[in-house]
Amino acid sequence: MRLYVPRMVCRRSVRVVTAHLRDVPGVESLHADASTGELCVVGAVVEATLRRELAAIGFPAAPTET
């Protein structure tokens, strides 16, 4: 699943996002790119769960354009 996280614009924000999401049940792996704001998550996790978790830490997300 790919999400766009517009506030994820530096290495620090990537660390915050990935540290928080790696412990979410169902997340197997993830990759975040600060230059594009893109977050790629692999695993059996529901998009709504990821959005809720991101919003809780101040990084609201939107689906990426495919």
C-alpha positions in Angstrom: 0.0 0.0 0.0 1.2 3.5 -0.8 0.3 6.6 1.0 1.3 10.2 0.5 2.4 11.9 3.8 2.9 15.6 3.0 4.4 16.6 6.3 7.1 13.9 6.1 9.8 16.2 4.5 13.0 15.4 6.4 15.0 12.5 7.8 13.7 13.2 11.3 10.1 12.9 10.2 10.9 9.7 8.4 12.4 8.3 11.6 9.3 9.3 13.6 6.9 7.8 11.1 8.7 4.6 10.6 9.5 4.0 14.3 5.8 4.4 15.1 4.4 2.3 12.2 6.8 -0.6 12.5 5.0 -1.7 15.7 1.5 -1.6 14.2 0.0 -5.1 14.0 0.1 -6.4 10.4 3.0 -4.2 9.2 5.7 -6.5 7.8 7.9 -3.9 6.2 7.8 -0.2 5.3 9.8 2.3 3.4 9.5 6.1 3.6 11.0 8.7 1.3 11.2 12.3 2.6 12.0 13.7 -0.9 8.6 12.6 -2.2 6.6 12.2 1.0 5.7 8.6 -0.1 5.2 5.8 2.4 5.1 2.2 1.2 3.8 -0.4 3.6 3.8 -4.2 3.1 1.6 -6.4 5.2 -1.9 -7.3 6.3 -2.8 -3.9 7.6 -5.9 -1.9 6.8 -5.4 1.6 5.2 -7.7 3.2 7.7 -5.5 1.9 10.6 -2.4 3.4 9.0 -4.2 6.7 8.5 -5.4 6.8 12.1 -1.9 6.0 13.4 -0.3 8.6 11.2 -2.8 11.3 12.2 -2.3 10.4 15.9 1.4 11.4 15.6 0.7 14.5 13.5 1.3 13.2 10.0 -2.0 12.9 8.2 -1.9 10.9 5.0 -3.6 10.7 1.7 -3.6 7.9 -1.0 -0.9 8.3 -3.7 -1.9 8.7 -7.3 -1.1 5.5 -9.3 
